[in-house]
C-alpha cells in the first residue's frame, strides 16, 4: 500500500473503508489537529486524540488501531516513549514518534521500543505520508497483515 496525497484535499473527505486506523497521542492541540487533518486527507481513520497515557489506552481499547503517532514529550507520569511501549505490548499498536527534540537520550530511549519511525517537528504532509507508508510496509512484513483488517 502506498500513501499519496489526495489530488484535491477536502476537509470533508471520508476515510476509505478498510483503511488502517491511527491513534494520535499529542498534547499540543494545534499539532494534533494538523496531524488528524493530514491523516483524514490521506483516507485514514483517526481513532481519536489522546494527550495522556490513560486517554491513549482508553482509545486503544475502544477502537483497534495498527499505528499511533506519538509525541515523545507528554505531561504526566508517563512520557510518549513509555506510552508507545505499552501500546505495542498491550494492543499490538506500532508507533511513529513525533518530536520537537533531537536530544540523544530521548532518541536512544525511543529506539528501544522499536518504533516504525520518527518525524521531527515541524514536518510536512509529504514527510508524514512517507513515514506512514514505511510503517505500514514494515508492519505488513513483520506480521503478514492484511492492512485493512483488525490487528488481532
Number of C-alpha atoms within 10 A of each C-alpha: 9 11 17 14 15 13 8 8 13 12 10 9 14 13 17 13 10 14 14 23 24 26 25 27 27 26 17 11 12 10 16 21 14 12 21 22 20 21 22 21 23 23 22 21 21 21 20 17 23 21 20 19 22 13 14 25 16 11 18 23 13 10 15 20 25 27 27 26 28 31 28 26 18 19 13 11 8 15 16 26 24 15 23 30 20 18 23 18 12 12 17 17 22 28 32 24 25 24 21 13 12 10 9 9 8 14 16 10 13 22 14 10 18 14 22 21 19 20 18 14 13 9 13 12 17 13 12 22 18 14 19 22 16 17 20 21 17 14 19 14 10 9 10 10 16 12 18 13 14 14 17 9
